[in-house]
Every structure is written in structure tokens, then in C-alpha cells.
Amino acid sequence: MWKYGTSDGVEEKRTVFSDAKTTVHLPRARWYYPNGGASGFYRFLLDDAALDALVPAMQTGLAAHERLNLLDNQFALVRAGQRSLASYMRLLAGYREETDRAVVGTLIDHLAWLWLHVVDDAVEKPFATLVEELLWPQWQSLGWDTRPTDSDDDRLRRAAVAAALGSIARSTTIRREARQRLERYWSDPKSLDPNLVSVVANISALDGDAALYERYLERKRQASTDPEEEYRFLLALASFEQPALIQRTLELTFSDEVRVQDCPSLLAALLGRRQSRPAAWKFVRARWQTLTEILDPMLVQNLIRALGQVTYQPAAAEVCSFLQDHVREETRETTAQVCEQLRLDALAVERLRSELPRALTQHSG
């Protein structure tokens, strides 16, 4: 189903494709969207002219699930090399006023993937600026404090936007306030929306020193009767960015501080952060024999999947070679899946890293 806008409003047209190529006529169309209702299971290519026409009409002309489908479609094409990263960034302006939680969550997932896999030191600042400019209008309408009229989706959207502004946009305003709210939370747990506790813990850890690290450890220990709080501050240890603290967290995985069943989750968190990923891969490789001895097969498979986050070269090739050299019968299928996806992701990352500087320049211009 085609959805398109005219001077009279939004129209729809259903078309059955029976040939490899056909022409669809959309009378007086000012913009069009090739998957009305987001009911079709297919990808679609929009050129820059079609995107430029669609972006201003998205919030009024498309339903939330259609905006989600459009975003997901474009990002999948970018990762597959069918569209440029610049074309994806042309689309972002249409999401500045987005209020649907699922759409915002998907958008942030895309930005987080780019931040982890594609952004390097040379483009970190302009990419962070892009994220802040994109999400700050939403934050101004949400703010830190829960409102009586907030829905559950509003609370979840607030948490997602705060996390992205603090960790990807590197907003000093968000980081400063997160630290203050963490202190208040430690004194009065009711002072903070439960959806924001992990957010402020992770954001505060980014600039944290050894003294704050000790406080996180102590909080984890004191929460032994509160599994959620204990797990929250355990995983937050992975957000500390000082090299010595990254190494300390890695070593912690083999201590009494970490339950065996939580070890893969903590290592996965470290493998999923730009600052700790190289050290985490080196650590896992060195301790692999011990890890496979203490973890049951399902947890080993979880750890193998976590290694799929090591998408930069030459480490990506090293991961695949290592996993294939250490494959077991119970991990054979998972290893094959991870290596295939890692191969594709590494190719995408290499291509997108070359595209990103120009895409950011075009976007800011």
C-alpha cells in the first residue's frame, strides 16, 4: 500500500506487483511512503529527493508504526551498503519532535550502534553534537522530574533520552545533574523515578574516579538482599572509563564479588563500550580456558555472542579465528552465527567509518 500526501490531505493506493518492474501513479503527490500501514515485509529505497519531501510531513502524515518502519528500513539499508550514511542523516530532522517511545528507542539504538562501532576519536565531538541537537528538544519537554500526567511510555522515553544525552552526546549538563541526583538517591531512594536509577548510575560512572568506584562496590555489597539494586550497580561498574578501573572491573569477574552466572553479563557490558572493548577482548582471550571451565554451555554461548561486538579490524578477524579454533560441539552453531554476522558488521563498519566524516559535514552544513 502506498501512502502519499496531496494538497487535499493524505491518500492511499493499493498496488499488487505481478512483475519484476512496474510503474505506480500517485496523482498530485507531494510526498510518498511505499509501505503504508507498515504491513509489508520488504525493504524500499527512497532517493534523496523523496526523503527531502517526506521528512517535513512525517510527523503529521505517517503513523508512529510507519515512522518506526521508515527509520528501521533506512538504517538496515545503510548497514547493508544500499544507502549512504548521509541519506540516513537526512532523515533525522523528521524525528526531532518524535514523542512515540518505540520510535525514539529505535532511533537511540541506531545512534548507539554508530557510537560504538563507527565513531572514532576524530569524529566523536561532531557526532556528539549531532545527537545533542537531535534529542535536546525532546529533553526540554521531558525534563528530569516525573509529571502527574506522565504515562509509562513517557517515563521510559525520559530514561532513554537521558541515557543517550549523557553517554553519547556527552552532555556536561546531563552528567552534572545525574551525579547530583545519584547522591540524592543514595540518601533518599524515593527521590528518583525507578526508571532513571540505572541511567544516573551509568552516566555518573563515566567521569567517575576510584573513590566513586569504591562507593559503587559498597552499594552493590549492601544491596545483597535487593537483587535488582545489586545487579544495577554491578553492571554500572562497566561504565567507568579510566583504564585502571576498566582493568579492575575485568579482574573483578574472577573474584567473589561477582557470581558465576553474572560474569558473562559484566563482560558483555565491557565488550559493549568503546573505551573498554579492546581491553575486554584481550582479557577474555587470555582467560578463555578458565571461563569455559566455570561457565555452563549456555553462558559460554552468551559470551560468544557478546564477542560479536568487537567489530573493528584487525580484532574482528582475530575474534572469529579464535572462536573457530576453540569451537565445541555445543557452541558450534552459535560460533558460526556470530562469525558470519561479525564478518558482515566488520565490513559495514569499515565502509561507514569512511563515510561518517563527510556525512557529518553535510549534516551540519
N, C-alpha and C positions, 0 to 999 in steps of 0.2 A: 504494500500500500504506500502510495506517495502522498506526502503531506506538503502543502505549499501555501504561500501567502500571496494574496492579491489585495487590491485597493478595497475590496469588499469584506475582507476577513481571511480566515483560514479555510482552505478547501482540501478535500481528499480525493484521491483517484486510485482505484484498484486496477492492477495490471497483472495478467498471467503471462509469464515468459515461457514460450514454447520453442524458441530458437536461441542459438548462442548469442545473437545480437538482435536488438530491436530498438525502435525509437519510441519514446513516450512524450506525448504532447501535453504540456501543462499551461493552458491558456492564461495569459496575463500574469504569470508567476513572477513575483519579486524575489522569492527565495524558495527553496525546496529542501525536503528531507526524505531520503529514499527508503526509510523503514518506519513508516507511520505506525504508532502503537508499539514500536519496538518488538513486534511479533515475529519478525523474520530472523532465521538463524543463518545469517550471511554477513559478509563484510562489504562495505561500499566505499568507493573512492570519490572524494569531493575535491575539485581543483580549488586553487586559491580564490578565484572569483566567486565560486559557490559558497565557500566558507565565509568570505567577507560579507556576502549578502545575508547569510544565515545568522551570523553572530549577533547583530543588533536585535534580531527578532526572537532569539532563543527563549528568553525568559517569559515572553507572552505567547509565543507561537507553539512551543513544544511543552509537553507534559514532563514531569520530573523523570519518569522512567525513560522517556525519549532522550532527554538531555544526558542521562546516565549512559544510555546506549551509544549516543554520539561520541561522548568522551572516551568510552571504552574502545569503540571502533577505531577512533583516530590513533589512540596510543598503541593498540595492537598492530596497526599498520606501520607505525613508526618503528616499533621494535623489530618488525619483520622486514624493514627496509623498503616498504612500498610507498611510504610518505616521508617527507623530511621532518626533522625536529622543528624547523622553523614553521612548518604548516601547523603542527600541534600547538605551538605557542600563539599562532594567530587566533586560535580558538579560545584561549584562556580568558580573553576580555569578556566573553559572554558569561563567565562564571563568577565574576566579581560580586554580583548581588545574589548569588545562589543561597537558598535557605533550606533546601532539602538535605537531610542528614546523609542519606546514602550517596547522593551525588557528591557532596562535599568530602565524604570519606574516600570515595574513589579518586577524586582529584588529588587529595593529600597522599594517597597511596602511590599515585603516579609520581608526584613530586619527590616523595621519599625514595622511590626506586631510582630516580635520576640522581638524587643527592648521594645515595650510597654507591651506585655503580658507575655513574658517568662524570659527575662533578669532580674536578681536581683542584688543587690549590690555586691555580691560575684563574679559574672562573668562579671560585667559591663566593667571593663578595658580590659580583653581579647576579649570580643565581639567587643568593640570599635576598638581595634587593627585590628581585622579581617576585619571590614568594611573599615577602612582606607587603609589597604593593598589591598583590592579588588577594591576600587574606585579611589585611588590616581593616577594610571596610566592614567585613563580617564581624571582626573582633569588636569594633566600635559599637555595633548593635547588640553584641552578646555580653561583653564585659566579664569580669571575674565572678560577680555575685549572682546567685540564683534569684530569679524573679518569681513572684507568685503565679504568674501566667505561663511559666516555662513548662513545656511538655518534656517527656523523657527524651525525645529526639533533640530538643534544644540543649539539654544537659550534655548529651553525648557529642553534639556538634561543638559545643563550647570546649569540651575536653580535647577534641581532635584538632581544632583550630589553635588552641593554646599550645599544644604539643608541637605542632608544625612551626608556629612562630618562634617558639623557644629553641627548638633543636635544629630546624632547617634554616629559617630566616635569621637565626642567631640574634633575635631582638633583645637588646640590653634592657629595654623597658619590661618586657615579659619576664626575663630572667631575674631582674631585681625584685619584682613583685612576687614571683614564685618563691624566691628564697624567704621573703618576709612571711608569706602565707604558710610555708612549711614550718617556720618557727612557731607561728600561732597554732598550727595543727598539733604540734608536739605538746603544746600547753593545754590545748582545748580541741580534741578531735572533732567536736561538733561544729567547729568554726569553718570547716571546708566541706564542700559537696563531695561525697564519696567518689564521684566520677573524676574528680580533679586530684585526688591524693597521689596516685601513681604519676600523674603528669607533673605535679610540682616536685615530687621526689626525683624524677628523672632529669627535669630541667635544672634543678638546683645542683645536681651532681656534676653537670657539665663543667662548671667552673670550680668544683669542689677540690679542697686540699686534703691532706692526710688527716687533719683534725675532724673535718666533716665526715670523712670515710669511717673513722672510728665511731662516730655517732650513729651512722647507718648500721654498722655492725652491731652496736649495742642495742639499737632499736629492734633489729632482727632477733637478737637473743631474748630480749624482754617480751617479744610477741610469740613466744613458743606455744602459748595457749590460743593464739589467734592466727591460724594458718594463712589467712589472706594477707594480713599485715606482715607476717614473717616472709612470705614469698615476695611480696611487693618490694620490701627493702633489700632482699637478697638480689633480685633481678636489677634493682636500681644501682647496685654496685658496678654493673657493666657500663653505666653511663659516665663514670669518672674518666676523664680524658688524659690525666697526667700519666706518662709512660710507666712510672714506678707503681702507680695504683692499678693500672691495667695488668701489669705483671703480677701484682699482689692478688688480684681477683682470679687470675688464671691459676695461681698456686693454691688458692682457696678451694678450688674444685676438688682437690685431693685431701682436704682436711676434714675434721669433724664438724666444721661449720656448715658443710653442705651435704645434704642427704644424697645418697647414690642416685635416687630417681630424679633429683633436681639438677644433677651435674650436666646432662645434655642441654637443658633449658638455659642454664647460665652460659655455657659455651656457645650456644646458638646466638644468644644476645650479644656476646662479644664478637662473634663472627659477622654479625649484622650491623656493625658500626664501622665507619670509615677509619676512625682513629685506632681501633683495637683489632681490626680484621687481620692485618699481617702478623701481628704477634700471636693472635689466637690460632691461626693456621699453623704457624711454626710449633706452637705448644701442642696442638692436637696431633700433629705428625710425629712429634718426639715421644708422646705418651700413648700412642695408639694401641700398643700391645697391652698395656695396663688397662686402658679404657675398655677394650673388648673383653677383657677378663672379668671386670667388675660389673659391666652393664649387661642386662639381658638383651636378646636379639632385637626386640622392638625398640629399645632405647638406642642401640647401635644404629639402627636404621634412621632414627630421628637425627642422630648426629651426622650421618652421611648426608641427609637432606640439608642440614644446616651448612655443610661444606659447599653446597651449591651456591652459596652467597659469595664465594671467592671468585669473582668474575673477571678480575684484572689479570693481564698477562705479565710474566710467564706463569704466575701462580695458578691460574685456571687449568692450564695444561698439566702442571705438577699435581694438582688435586686429582684429576682424572687418572693419571698414570699411577699415582699412589693407591687410589681406591681399587683400580683394576688389579694391581699387584697383591692386594690384601683382601680380595673378594672371598667370601664364604658362600656356601650354598644358600644359607638363609638371607644373605644380603645381595645375592646376585641380581635379582630383578631391580631392587632399589638402586644399586650401583649403576646399572645400565641406564635407568631412567634419569638419574641425577647427571651422569656424564653426558648424555645426549642433550639435556636441557642446558647444562653448563657450556657445552660447545656452542650452542645457538646463542646463549646470552653473551658469551665472551666475544663472539663476532659482532653482535649488536652493540656491545659496549665500546668496542674499538671503533666502530663506524660512528657512533653517536658522539664519542669524545672529540672526533674531528669536526663534527657538525656544530657542537654546542657553542663555541665562541662566536661564530657568525650568527647563529640563531639568537643569542642574547643581544648582540649588537643590533640586529634588525628589530628585535622586540623593543629595545629601549629607544630606538630611533623613531 
